[in-house]
Amino acid sequence: MTDEKNILGIVGLCRAAGKIVIGVPMICDALKKKSERGDFRGEVNVIVIEASDTSQNTHKRITDRCAYYNVKHVRISSDCEALARAVGKSGAVAAVAINDASFCRALLMKLS
């Protein structure tokens, strides 16, 4: 099993556990709310995963938000449809945000 499949597997587990935010607008709102509550102190507890075939505008929006809130951002080689299948959606999903510290640690181990 490749690392990419492992990453998508972890994303699927996060979906089953309810520890994920799906879609760019919802991710932006979630990052803003977490920042207002002060949830970004300490360990990494949010990672944004972006599909490889997002538009330039979407990529810039995600990159800028992650840089502003100092959140780890990863662009994987899978496309939007593969990311949608991993979270159990039909169609396309440009990005997801993992918002659980233990899942983030597991994902960081697979990424390094």
N, C-alpha and C positions, 0 to 999 in steps of 0.2 A: 504494500500500500504506500503510495507516494505521500509526501508531506502535504501536497495540495488536497488530497482526499482526507487526510487527517484533520486539516484545518476546517474543511467543510463538514466533517463529522462532528467536530467540537461545536461548530456553529449550529448544527442540528440539535445537539444536546442542549445548548443554551436556549434554543427555541422551545424544546420540550419542557425545560425548567422554568420558562417564563423570564429569563434573564437577558432579553434581547430587545432592541428597538429596531424596527424595520422601516427603511425609507429615509430619504434625505431630509424632507421637512420635519419628520418626527425626531430624527437624530438632532437636528439643529435646536428644536424646542427642548429636548431632553438635556442637551449640554447646557443650555441657558438655565434651566431649572436646577440642575446639579450645581452649577456655579453659584447661583443665588443662595442655595442652602449651604455652600461651603464644603461640598463632598469631594473636592479634588485634592485635599490635603493628604499627605502620606503616600501609601503604595499605589501602584497602578490599579485603578478599578474601572476604567473604561478604555476599550480599544475599538476604533472604527475600522471596519473592513470594507474596502471598496472593490468592485468588480473591475476587470481590465478594460472593458469596452464602454465605459461611461463617457459622456460628452466632455469637452473641454470646460464648459460652463459648470457642469456638475462636479468635475474633479477640482476645479478652482474653489467652488463653494465649500466642499468638504475639507480641502486642504487648509483654506483660510480659517474655518471654524475650529479645526483641530489645533492649528497653530495658536489661535487666540486663547483657547481654553487649555492649552498645553496638554493635549490628549494624543496618545499614540495613534498613528494612522498607518494602515497597511493596505497597499494595493496588490491584490493577488492576481494570478494569471488566469483564473477562471472568469468566464463571462457572466453577464447579468442573469442569464437563464439558469446556469449552474448554481449560482448563489440563491436564486429563487427556489430551485428544487431542494437545496439544503435546508431551507427554512419552511418547506412545505407549502409554497405559494406557486400559483401558475402565473405565467407571464415572465416579467423581468423585475429584478430587485437590484438597484444600483449600489446600495450600501446597507450595512447593518452595524449596529453598535452593541458590543458585549458590555453589560453593565454589572458584572459580578467579579469580585477580586480573585476568587479561586479559578474561575474559568479564564480570566485574563492571564493568570500565572501559567495555566496549562497551554494556552495559546502562545504565550511568549516562549515557552520551552520548545514548541514545535517550530516557531519562526527562527530561533537561533541555531 
